[in-house]
């Protein structure tokens, strides 16, 4: 169990390994049924916009490197302003994204199973722009910049596709935020883009 810079308690479990990675690193073979479980995880990731179009072998690499984190209800994955180097994929539970505005913590969005968050940190390496708190006990896949670098080393084209997909997701969320602040922009008013 680790203690983050924010005082939140996050438990980390070791990443699962498939046989091809296990052989190259000298690890034991995975337990029976492991490949089937990973196939289900891969299908779930491929339904997400960030991993759409990404090959199975690249997703297996990510699953083999990325740890699963457990965040208890009420604790934070991270807080606004924290140093950032990873994104998360929510596997179970519910979380909420908050931003400090005018001295108050404002709810920006709710997150459910299958949602990803924190991907901006893999694009700009800046401090966290918002806080994410577990509304229920949560389990999430933590994908670090180092993990994405492994994809870069293995397949530049797949790396570029993930980065492009992340940019599109961030852009989509920015448009949603703009709409929430000014709904007239989508009604064809002056200044629409």
C-alpha positions as CSV (number, residue, x, y, z in Angstrom):
1,X,0.0,0.0,0.0
2,X,1.4,3.4,-1.0
3,X,0.8,6.8,0.3
4,X,0.5,9.5,-2.4
5,X,1.7,13.1,-2.0
6,X,-1.9,14.1,-1.3
7,X,-2.3,11.8,1.7
8,X,-4.6,9.5,-0.2
9,X,-4.1,5.8,0.4
10,X,-3.8,3.9,-2.9
11,X,-3.1,0.1,-2.9
12,X,-1.2,-1.1,-6.0
13,X,-1.2,-4.6,-7.3
14,X,1.4,-6.1,-9.6
15,X,0.6,-6.1,-13.3
16,X,-0.5,-9.4,-14.8
17,X,1.9,-11.0,-17.3
18,X,1.1,-13.0,-20.4
19,X,3.3,-15.9,-21.5
20,X,5.3,-13.9,-24.2
21,X,6.3,-11.2,-21.7
22,X,6.8,-13.8,-19.0
23,X,9.3,-15.7,-21.1
24,X,11.3,-12.6,-22.0
25,X,11.6,-11.5,-18.4
26,X,12.1,-14.9,-16.9
27,X,8.8,-14.9,-15.0
28,X,6.5,-17.9,-14.5
29,X,3.8,-18.6,-17.0
30,X,0.4,-17.0,-16.1
31,X,-2.3,-19.0,-14.4
32,X,-4.8,-21.0,-16.4
33,X,-7.6,-18.7,-17.8
34,X,-5.4,-15.6,-17.6
35,X,-5.3,-15.2,-21.3
36,X,-9.2,-15.3,-21.4
37,X,-9.3,-12.6,-18.7
38,X,-6.9,-10.4,-20.6
39,X,-8.9,-10.9,-23.8
40,X,-12.0,-9.5,-22.0
41,X,-9.9,-6.5,-20.8
42,X,-8.5,-5.9,-24.3
43,X,-12.1,-5.9,-25.8
44,X,-13.1,-3.4,-23.1
45,X,-10.1,-1.1,-23.8
46,X,-10.8,-1.3,-27.6
47,X,-14.3,0.1,-27.0
48,X,-12.7,3.2,-25.4
49,X,-12.0,6.1,-27.7
50,X,-8.3,6.3,-26.5
51,X,-7.6,2.7,-27.4
52,X,-9.8,2.4,-30.5
53,X,-7.9,0.9,-33.4
54,X,-5.0,-0.3,-31.2
55,X,-3.9,-3.8,-31.8
56,X,-4.2,-6.6,-29.3
57,X,-0.5,-7.1,-28.9
58,X,0.0,-3.4,-27.9
59,X,-2.9,-3.6,-25.4
60,X,-1.4,-6.8,-24.0
61,X,1.9,-4.9,-23.5
62,X,0.0,-2.1,-21.7
63,X,-1.9,-4.6,-19.5
64,X,1.4,-6.4,-18.6
65,X,3.2,-3.2,-17.5
66,X,0.4,-1.1,-16.0
67,X,-0.5,-1.8,-12.3
68,X,-4.0,-2.0,-11.0
69,X,-4.7,0.5,-8.2
70,X,-7.3,0.3,-5.5
71,X,-8.7,3.6,-4.1
72,X,-11.1,3.4,-1.2
73,X,-14.3,5.5,-1.2
74,X,-13.6,9.1,-0.3
75,X,-9.9,9.0,-1.1
76,X,-8.4,10.8,-4.1
77,X,-6.7,9.3,-7.1
78,X,-5.0,12.6,-7.3
79,X,-5.6,16.3,-6.4
80,X,-5.5,19.4,-8.6
81,X,-1.9,20.7,-8.7
82,X,-0.3,17.3,-8.0
83,X,2.7,16.2,-10.2
84,X,1.3,14.0,-13.0
85,X,2.7,11.1,-15.0
86,X,-0.1,8.7,-15.6
87,X,-3.7,8.2,-16.7
88,X,-6.3,5.8,-15.2
89,X,-8.9,3.5,-16.7
90,X,-11.7,2.9,-14.2
91,X,-12.3,-0.9,-14.0
92,X,-14.8,-0.9,-11.1
93,X,-16.5,1.7,-8.9
94,X,-17.5,5.4,-9.4
95,X,-15.4,8.5,-9.1
96,X,-15.9,12.3,-9.6
97,X,-13.8,15.0,-11.1
98,X,-13.6,18.3,-9.2
99,X,-12.0,21.7,-9.9
100,X,-11.4,24.6,-7.5
101,X,-13.2,27.6,-8.8
102,X,-13.5,30.8,-6.7
103,X,-12.3,29.0,-3.6
104,X,-14.9,26.2,-3.9
105,X,-14.6,22.6,-5.2
106,X,-17.0,22.3,-8.2
107,X,-18.1,19.0,-9.7
108,X,-17.1,18.8,-13.4
109,X,-18.1,15.3,-14.2
110,X,-18.9,11.8,-12.9
111,X,-16.9,8.8,-13.9
112,X,-18.1,5.2,-14.2
113,X,-16.7,1.9,-15.1
114,X,-14.8,2.1,-18.4
115,X,-14.1,5.8,-18.2
116,X,-10.5,7.1,-18.4
117,X,-9.1,10.2,-16.8
118,X,-5.8,11.9,-16.3
119,X,-4.7,11.5,-19.9
120,X,-3.7,15.2,-20.2
121,X,-0.7,14.3,-18.1
122,X,0.6,12.0,-20.8
123,X,0.3,14.8,-23.3
124,X,1.7,17.9,-21.6
125,X,3.4,16.6,-18.4
126,X,1.9,19.5,-16.4
127,X,0.5,19.3,-12.9
128,X,-3.0,17.9,-12.5
129,X,-5.7,20.3,-13.7
130,X,-8.4,18.8,-11.5
131,X,-8.9,16.4,-8.6
132,X,-10.5,12.9,-8.9
133,X,-12.1,11.4,-5.8
134,X,-13.5,7.9,-5.4
135,X,-17.3,8.0,-4.8
136,X,-17.2,4.3,-4.3
137,X,-14.4,1.9,-3.7
138,X,-12.6,1.9,-7.1
139,X,-10.3,-0.4,-9.0
140,X,-8.4,1.2,-11.9
141,X,-5.6,0.5,-14.4
142,X,-2.8,3.1,-14.0
143,X,-1.1,3.7,-17.3
144,X,2.1,5.7,-16.8
145,X,4.2,7.8,-19.2
146,X,6.8,5.0,-18.9
147,X,4.2,2.5,-20.1
148,X,3.3,4.6,-23.1
149,X,7.1,4.9,-23.8
150,X,7.3,1.1,-24.0
151,X,4.6,1.3,-26.7
152,X,6.7,4.0,-28.5
153,X,9.7,1.6,-28.4
154,X,7.7,-1.3,-29.8
155,X,5.6,0.4,-32.5
156,X,5.8,4.1,-33.4
157,X,2.6,3.9,-35.4
158,X,0.5,2.5,-32.6
159,X,2.1,5.0,-30.2
160,X,1.1,7.9,-32.5
161,X,-2.5,6.5,-32.7
162,X,-2.8,6.4,-28.9
163,X,-1.5,10.0,-28.7
164,X,-3.8,11.2,-31.4
165,X,-6.8,9.4,-29.7
166,X,-5.9,11.1,-26.4
167,X,-5.7,14.5,-28.2
168,X,-9.2,13.9,-29.7
169,X,-10.6,12.9,-26.3
170,X,-9.2,16.0,-24.6
171,X,-10.6,18.1,-27.4
172,X,-14.0,16.5,-27.1
173,X,-14.1,17.2,-23.4
174,X,-13.0,20.8,-23.9
175,X,-15.9,21.2,-26.4
176,X,-18.3,19.7,-23.8
177,X,-17.0,22.2,-21.2
178,X,-17.3,25.1,-23.6
179,X,-20.9,24.0,-24.3
180,X,-21.7,23.9,-20.6
181,X,-20.4,27.4,-20.2
182,X,-22.0,28.8,-23.3
183,X,-24.8,26.7,-24.9
184,X,-25.5,29.4,-27.6
185,X,-22.2,28.4,-29.3
186,X,-23.8,25.3,-30.7
187,X,-27.0,27.0,-31.8
188,X,-25.2,28.7,-34.7
189,X,-24.7,32.0,-32.9
190,X,-21.8,34.3,-33.8
191,X,-18.4,32.9,-33.0
192,X,-19.2,29.2,-33.4
193,X,-16.4,27.0,-34.6
